[in-house]
Amino acid sequence: MLTYQVKSLIKDPGLSLSVHEVLEPEQLILGGERIRFLTPITIEGSLRHIGGWIIEFKGTLDGAVQMACSRCTKATHVPLHSDITQRYIADRQENESGDDDVEVYQDEVIDLTDLINSEICMAIPMKVLCRADCQGLCPVCGKDLNEGPCGCSQDDTDPRWDALKSLLQ
């Protein structure tokens, strides 16, 4: 559970509350792709009182997922890392800092669940490559071009342009 009682932090500004969580999600479906977690997600950080009714969480998120390469569809190990900073203000206080990125907490309890879920989603890359020079799949036969050429004709021209080819000769 990612909820923390911060009453003691509000009363004593010198205190900080250490956060150490290990989450073990099985999978996530993001953008229609099934993402499998290879390692637990580790959250390390602290909650501290930074003035008034404002509590700040600073920490890191680490883990690893398996995703399909965007070009050849091979299963690919993808490390995840995110540095996280989020401020929270009590629901009974006005946000005097003018900071739009401040979340509200109620009853002196801060719930990091939504923050961590969004950070996991943002840490996952939109496009994954098994290697930087991945050749992908042949669009004709589907062979993995990383294993060598397939022998298919690579004539990519649209036959409607054939009449113009004679002008180039």
N, C-alpha and C positions, 0 to 999 in steps of 0.2 A: 504494500500500500504506500503510496507516495504522498501521504498527508502528514503535516507537521504542525504541532502546537507551538505557537510563537509568543505566547503570553510572557514567558520569561525574557525573551529578547526585547520586547517592548519596554519592560520594566527596567532592564539593565542594559543600556546601550553598548557596554563593553563586551557583552557575550556574543558568541557565534554558535551556531548549531551545525554540527558536522552531518553531512549527508553521504551515505554510502549505501547504494542499492544495486542489487543484481537481479535483472529481469530475464526471464527465460521464455520469450515469445517463440511460438513454433513457426508461424509463417504470417505473411502479410500480403494482401493483394493490393497493389498500387498501380493505377493506370492499366488495369486489366492483366498485369503480369503477377504471377505468383512468386513471391520472394521468400526463400527459406533462410532462417537464421542459422548460422554455423556455430556461433558462440553466444553465450549470454550477453546481454547488453549491460554494461557496467556504468553506473552514474556515480561520480565522485564530485563533491563540492561542499559548499557551506551556505547557510542562510545567516545573514547578519543584519543588524539594525543600522541604518545609515542616516537616521534623523527623522524626527516627527513620528509618523505612523508608517514610515516606509521601510520595508524589508527587502533586501536584495539577495537573490540566489546567483552564485557564480560557481560554475562547475564544468565538467567535461562528460561526454558520452562516448563510449567506445564499444565496438563489437565487430562482427563480420557477418556478411550475408552471401548467399549464392544466388547469382542471377545468370540469365542466358546472355551470351555475347550478342550484341546488336547486329553483327554481320554474319557470323557463322553458327550461332545458336548453341555453342559449347557452354557447358556449365562453368561459370567463372567465379572465383573467390574475390569478394569485394570488401576491403576493410572499411569500417565506418568510424569517423571521428567528428565530434562537434564540440566547439567551445560555446558554452551557454552563459548568458547573462540576462537576467530578468528581474525587474522590480515589481513589487507588490505594495499596494496601499490599502489601508483599512477602508471598508465600505462606508464608514461614517465620516470620512475625511475628504476634502477637496484635493484634487491633484494640482497643487500649487506650482509644481516644477515645470508644468507645460509639456511634459514628456508624454507623448501619445502611446508609448510602448509600456505602459504601466497597467498591470492586471490588478483586479480588486480581490481582496480576501475578506472573509466573513468569520465572525466568532473566534477571532484570533487563531485561525487554522488556515494554513497554506497548503493547497493541493497542487502538486507538481505534475499530475498525470497528463493533463492536456499539453503542457509545455514539453514534456518528454516525448509524447506521441508525435507532436509536430516536428520536434527536432530529429527524431528517427526518420520521418518521411523526408525531411529536407537534407539529411545526410546521405540518402540513397541517390546515387547519380542517375540522371535521366538517360544517359547512353553509356553502356558498359561495353568495353572491348576486352577480349581475352588477351590480346597483345596489341601494341600500337600499330603494327604493320599487318593486321588481320586482313586477309584477302576476301573473306566472306564466302558465299555460296554462288555457284554458277547459276545465272538466271534461267538457263535452258534446261540443264539436267539435274541441278541441285547438288552437285559434287562439292565437297569442301575444297576450295582452291588453295588452302594452306597446305594440303597434302600433295599438291602438284596440279598441273594443268589437266583439264578434262578432255580436250580434243574437240569440243563443240566449236562450231563456226561462230566467230565473234563479229560477224557482219551485222552491225547495229543500225545500218541505214534503213530508213523507211523506203519501201519500193516506190512510193509516190515521187521521190526525189531523183530517181534513176535518170530521168530525162535531162536533168541539170548536170549530171556527172560528165556528160559528153562535152559540156562547155569548159570544163577544167582541163581537158586533155588537148 
